[in-house]
Structure formats: structure tokens, C-alpha cells
Amino acid sequence: MALEESLPVELPTNDTSLTRAFYVFVLVPTLLGVAHHVDHVIRGNHVGWPITPEVNAFTYSLAIYPLLVVSLSLSLTRRVEAGYWAGFFAFSAGMLAYFHINYAPGCCLRTRPRRGTGPARGGRSPPTESPQELRRVPENVGIIYSSPFVGAMRLTTALNEYKWAREERFPEESKTLSGSFSGYGDRLVYVGTSGSLRDYSDSLSGLYGVDRSQLGILADGETMWFSHLETIRQHYYRDTRLVETEYDAGSFTIHQYDLTLGRAHVTHVELRGAVPRDAKLVAFVTLAPGGRDSGIGALVHENDGHEGSQVLEVYHRDEHDYLAASTGLDGVNGQRRERFAEILADEPVSFPRRQPVDRNDQKRLKGDFVVTAPLERSGRSNSATLVSQLSDHADIDRETALADLRSCVGEYTSTDDLRAAARERTTFDVPESRLRAESIWTDLRALDLLSAPTGGRIAAPEFDPFYAHSGGYGYVWFRDDAAISRHLLSAGDRLGLEVTDTLAESARFLCESQLPDGTWPHRVWADDGSLAPGWANARVEGAADSTEYQADQTATVTAFLGTLLRERREELDRDTRQAIQHTLGEAIRALREDIADNDLPGPCQNLWEDTAGQFLHTAATFLEAFATVARAPVGDSLREESLAGARRVHAGLDELWDPDLGAYVMRLRNGTPDPRLDGAGLVLARAFREYGALESVTLTTEQVDHLADHVGTTMDVLFRNPTASRVAGLVRYEDDRWRTADQDTAKVWSVTTAMGALAAAHVGVMLEERGRNGDAYLGRASDLYELLGPDGPLTTDAGYLAEQAFNDGTLDSAAPLGWSHALRLHATALLEDLNALPTTASRTEGPSERPTWTTGEKHGVGTVADHDEPDPSRVWFTLTEGALTEVRFPQVDIMNVRAVDFLVRCHDDTDYTTRTHRENRRESDTRRRRRQRPARSAVRERGTARTGRVGRRRVTILPARLH
């Protein structure tokens, strides 16, 4: 009523005053604006202060409301009229445009909304909510509810690939032991050594994307698939996540560049050499939105791509996957999917099929397509860019998704574009001159690839999606995740890495995932922290006395949060500090309740998740957790509780000591010692160092000796070095039989080998600190570390650390395994600090020290092509596999030089070096050599060489004139 009484009753007598209808015109859009802001708050999309602590566009847009109040007040008191409101509306329209265009399409690289509270938290809220400052990833990521289908590929794809690989070990799996990954934000794309693409993104985002693919070149009516060509090499561009793959196509070379940019993945293909005029890029792609085998649809947008070209869209409910090309898709042909009889048949189906299927239902109701795109000529090369994009239509509409796609396709059309984008998205800075720079780059890249924007990290890409031989790896295990963060924290200090933001993000994720009783569940989804499938969730079920619980997970998280608070307190914001302090209080109480009457943690599952008991590893993690919190900046009461817990568990370790063995045993089972040795128990060395750092604690000589004996004995017993193989390292524990297949003995593991390197280094330091000689332990640490190197037996060609290796050298299981890379990163930093890093050999391969007579195998006899000159050359030589052998002067029967070999060195990021000649004929190598006769009196030596794991290079020796 007050408002109505203040409105002017009579119409104004001039053109600049305001009518009653005007106020209605102002009121309606104001109410709509309020509804719009409320909608943002409800959906958690682009929300800022005062709802969250972050000041952003949401905050600034709220300024419109006080401005409206002031303006209405001025109008009602007749101090402003129509002219003022014209300016006001112009200003508000500008604000509206700015704050929405500010989130304009840009290749799916926008800021993801803050994650909602997942079920894993059980409804408990921390005292304050902390902001999630997420990496630049797609705006079109809402709150993702993961599909019940868990896997990196469809069942039909898995069955077909099983048929191809049925003679191999574990043919049911989707292996990642060859090839490389590119990832950014919440998309992770595998690039095979033959250029095939496959999404492993569902673990990070719940979106599935590319299920299978092949790339090729169509020319003269025939398709030259990359998988049928010789792969020269595949490598990362410097320290980035740009994967570069090269192929030998005979008259030309093919260069493939793959970079993930958030929800978009860009594949740029460049052809160099004598390229056929009518050549096109061709791709067979299976898109599987929702991980579906059926029930999906496809749309072909004729004019919505780059410069009005075609776009392919494959969709199911919320997930919509798009495909487009920089030069435009000029052909989109559906492929008939596997028929039911083909699925049941013994023989695999070859894709793509020879003939496309034109029937409408086959093209519109599936995700298998062959697309073609013309190549664009630029300078001396022909190129095209193919872009796939994943979109969640629950959060983004089709028009916006297509606009994103057009923007991305138009922005990345050259190698320089991709390399610049890759450098911009590199989140760490390690100088090339630093010792072990390549290893550090690889470790940091691997950890980044496995990280979700929420702060959680999956253990590894999901290589066993149907749980054929494992329980799956594409989840966040709190033990692994917290251990990775702890190692990253330790390495960051020593290597000078800027890791605080990453660690704070991880800490917030861990705090929000804590259960109401202070523990953590078995595992959760990385995209929202909600409870994931698992088998050790007794605490979620309310069964506190059950052994189906992994207590070391809670202890490992506690140790990381305590260390982070102590070492980075001043760099953390207030909300994060408070959340950590509150979480630590709940966690310490839970850990203390889990201590049994014998002062060891009560019976539970072990680290390896294959048995139950009172384990040495669990006790070590408890000791470290209590000690770190006792040293952290927390309240006095919590520090005293933690100190008491540490003293109690340390005393309980005597129950596990075996004086005859000279080591701590694996576990107590129903009070009876299990005398086996466990590699997981090597973490006791770090726990002792943490415990010994407490001001009120002094470790005795006997206690340190027990630790040193335990570490030395464990490494001796668990070390394996099979004959006739490069494999060497530590197995998990005695009599380990998991995933041994046809092997009679336990397999070497990268995790335990890295644990051994760190444990030996810690013992060496502890001995040195007490005036004793720790060189023997530092030497053992260096030896184990060397087995984890880029050329070591546990490393893939892409530089990833695989989880395990068979005795014959075959790598197995997950790659890259995040925990192994974090352990190696920490070991690199620690051993560098201790001046104990193994020396690196020169990359240049030189001639042998002892000369031997040249081989009698000759491929030609030559001289200088100056026969028509008055005084022709008197230098003669023979040719053998790229070398000039037996150089003769001044007469043909006088040999002056035994051999002139050539060292070919590439001064790019790989620093690749190879020799053109094989000196020792008794040993085989990987160089393939071919001789050609480009002319009657000339010979050309051409070879493809591969040295170690560096890669492949094609080397051409220029034609030599024959006599």
C-alpha cells in the first residue's frame, strides 16, 4: 500500500515524466532477474559471493538490485525522469551482455561449477564450505551422476577385441601399456601407437565419448590406414601433454598431433612429401554416449560446422558427442554395427566394414561412422584437423555446444596452434637443465592426467572395465590419493615446484569426503566424490567391528592433511585451514578408537586388499598419522591425543618383531604372527622419521637398528632378478600369486620397488644423522631407483610406470599408475638432495674402444664422381650398411681408414642419437636397412632405426657414385 500511495495518480503533462505502466515494466524484469539468480544458486552454476567466498561475475551482477532501489527512489521523489532511465537501461543491458558473453563459447574450456555434496559424506557438513577454484575446463559440466555401466568401452567392443587377443594374457582387458595419453580437465584420451583414439574419460567425468577409432588417408580410391603403416615414433612434445606420432607412408610421411583441451580433443594430421593430389583424411569412429551399445541416435548438421560445414552428433539422453573437421566433413557414412550372430560368433568382426550402409536406420540409430575430410595445402604440407567434443545436454544446449565446437575447430588448424596451446596448459615448470628433468616431467604429467577438476585422482586409467581380473582402477582410493599428495608435497619443496594450489584442492576434496564417524570409505567417484562400488565399506554400513574396512586409508589421509597444515599453513586460505583442522580432529578420534588391546590397529583389510589381520603397514600408517598431527598447528588437546596415539602404536610394533628373522612380520592373524615379509611394510621407515622428529621422542639405537635390519632384510627377500630378462625389482610380498597367469613366481611391482628406494634412503639418512655410515643403504636406494628410470624394465615406451611386470619382461596391469609416479618423483627429489642419484649415461653412441677388422660384407664400391676431370680423385671406398668401409688412398689396394661411420643426432626435445652402421654383427639390433638404386651408377642407403625406448627415426644416406 505504501508503494501505491507514493505513485503519481495523474498522468504527467510532459514527455519526460514516468507513468504507472512504466513501474510495472521495471517490476517484471526485476522479478525475472531474481528468479534467474535463484536458479543459478539452486543449480550451483556460476555462483559466487555471498553464496560462496569467491568474488566473480555472479557477485558483480548483484549490483543491479541496489542500483534499482536507488533509481526507483529517485523516480518516486521526481528527481529523475525518462532520460535517466534510458541511460539506466542501456547500462543494465551492457552488464547483461558482458556477464553472459564473458562465458562465451571457447572450445569447451570454461570453468566447471562447484561440486555438490556427495553421498560419501553421509550428510555431515564441515564448519565452513570452501570454494573449488577449478582448472579451466568445460562450463558444460554439471553435477554428473555416473552411469551404472562402468567401463572404458562397450561390451560389444570388448567382446570383439577379446576375440582378436584371445591368445594373449588377460585378453578381456583394455590395456594401456603401449601408446600415450592426452588429458585436460575431466577428459582423458588414449592415443595408440597406430594413432587410434579411445576415451578413458568416464572415470573423471561420467562421459564416455570415443569407444574405438582408426585414422587413415584416402587416395586413388584406396584407404591407407595408419595401423597398417610403420610407426616411426610416438612421443610427447617437450614437457606438455601434446602427443606426436609419425608414420612412414613411403613417398610421404604422416605426422599426427593429439591434444585434449577440456571436453574437446583435437587431432591434427599433416602429410609431408609427395602427397597424392586427391588425398583425404578418413576416420572410422565409434561414439558411445552413456557407454551404450544400442539405443543411441545420430544427427548430421549440414551447416553448423566450421565455415558452414557438416557436424556429426551422436547422442543418448544427456551425453551428446560431436565430431567436426577444420576443412569440413565431406562424407558421413554409417557403419552396420555387430549383428547378434556376429557377437556370438568365434571370429572377430573387422571395422570399418568394406561397404558403408546407406539404410536410414543404420545411419541414424548407432554410433559407428566413417567420415572423410579434404586436406588443405599449406606450403609443402597437406593437413586437416579433426575435433571430437563431449557435451552434457543437462547443462548445455545444442546451440551452445555447436558454437563451442566451431570455435575450437577454427582456432586449432596448425601444428603451431597446438604446440602453443599445449605449452599454455602445462601446469609445472621444470628446467631442461635439471637432473632427471625427463623423469620429473613424466611424473608430473602422469599425476595431472589422472586428476579430476574436483581435486580427486583416479588410481589409473580403467584398463579392466568389466572386472575380469581386478576390481577396477578408475576410482579415487583415499590411500593412493593422499599418498600421492604427500609425495608431491615432499618433492615440491626440494624441486622448487609450485604445488600449493593443487595440494589445497586435494585437501578440500578429502575433507568433504570424510564420513560422519571420521573415517573414509573404500573409494569414490572422482567427478563428485560420491560413493563408488567397492568391497571395503563396513563403516558406511555401520559395521564398526567388521574387517571389511581399510584403516590405512584413513591414516594416510590424516598424515597428508597434518603435514600440509604444518608446512603450508600460511599459504592456505582460512576456510581450508578450518576444514582441515576440523577433519583432523574427527580422524584422530576414529584412529584412536581403532587401536586394539595389543596397541596395534585392529583387524582390517590390508593395503593389497586381499586379506585381513593386524598388519605392519597399517600400524606404520597409524604411527605416521599420529606423529604428523602431533607436530601440526592444531589445538593442544588434539596434539596430546595424537602424541599418546603415536606412543601407543610405536610400543605395539614389538608384537610384530621377529628377532630370528631380523624383521617385522607381515601381520598378526588371530594373534598369531604371519612370518612373511611385506613390501608395504617398508613405509615404516618414513613413519619412524616422522615419529623421531617429535620433540618429546628420542629413538634408541636398538630401535633404529631394528628398522635398518627390517628394511635390509625385506629388500633382500623380496628382490627378484629373473634370468634372461631385464626385469628386476621388489615383489609385493612373499608367496604373492595375484595376476601371475602362467608364471610360477610372484611378479615385480613398481610400487614396492619405489617404496624400497625411499625406505633405503630414509634409513641411510637416519644412520648418517646418528654419526653412522649410511652409504650402503643409499647405494641400495640408488640401485632400486635406477630400475624405475625412463629406460628401466618397468617403464613403457611412453615413459609411464606400469604396475607390474612378468619375468619375461612383459609389462602388466595399470599404466600409468599414479602412486608409482608420485613415489618416483619423491625419490628423485630426495636422492638428489642426498647426492645419491645414479649417474646418467651419455646419449651419444660412439665407436667401440677396441678396433676390429671390418666386415667382408660389401654393398658397393665407389669413388668420387669426377671421372671426366683431368686429375680425378684417387680415393676409393666400399659401402656396408650406411658406412664407408675400407677407405683406400692413393691406390685401390692400400687401405688407410677402416670405416667411416655416421652418427645421426636430432637436436629437438628428444636429443635422439643413432649410428647408421651396426658394428657388432653377432648381436641383433632394431635398425631396418634398405638399399635403393635411384640411378644406374648410384646407391642410396635408407634405414629406420630405433635405439632403446627413445623412438624411431628414418635415416637416409645420400646417393654415392659407384665405379
Secondary structure, 3 states (H helix, E strand, C coil): CHHHHHCCCCCCCCCCCCCHHHHHHHHHHHHHHHHHHHHHHHHCCCCCCCCCCCCCHHHHHCCHHHHHHHHHHHHHCCCCCHHHHHHHHHHHHHHHHHHHHCCCCCCCCCECCCCCCCHHHCCCCCCCCCCCCCCECCCCCCCCCCCCCCCCCCHHHHHHHHHHCCCCCCCCCCCCCCCEEEEECCEEEEECCCCCEEECCHHHHCCCCEEEEEEEEEECCEEEEHHHCEEEEEEECCCCCCEEEEEECCCEEEEEEEEECCCEEEEEEEEEECCCCCCEEEEEEEECHHHCCCCCEEEEECCCCHHHCEEEEEEECCEEEEEEECCCECEEEECCCCCHHHHHCCCCCCCCCCCCCCCHHHHHCCCEEEEEEECEEECCEEEEEEEEEEEECCCCCHHHHHHHHHHHHHHCCCHHHHHHHHHHCCCCCCCCCCCCHHHHHHHHHHHHHCECCCCCECCCCCCCCCCCCCCCCCCEEHHHHHHHHHHHHHHHHHHCCCCHHHHHHHHHHHHHCCCCCCCCCCEECCCCCCECCCCCCCCCCCCCCCCCCCHHHHHHHHHHHHHHHHHHHHHCCHHHHHHHHHHHHHHHHHHHHCECCCCCECCEECCCCCCEEEEHHHHHHHHHHHHHHHCCCCCHHHHHHHHHHHHHHHHHHHHHEECCCCEECCEEECCEEECCCEHHHHHHHHHHHHHHCCCCCCCCHHHHHHHHHHHHHHHHHHEECCCCCCCCEEECECCCCCCCCCCCCCCEEHHHHHHHHHHHHHHHHHHHHCCCCCHHHHHHHHHHHHCCCCCCCCECCCCCECCEECCCCCEECCCCCHHHHHHHHHHHHHHHHCCCCCCCCCCCCCCCCCCCCCCCCCCEEEECCCCCCCCCCCCEEEEECCEEEEEECCCCCCEEEEEECCEEECCCCCCCEEECCCCCCCCCCCCEEEEECCCCCEEEEEEEEECCCCCEEEEEEEEEEEC
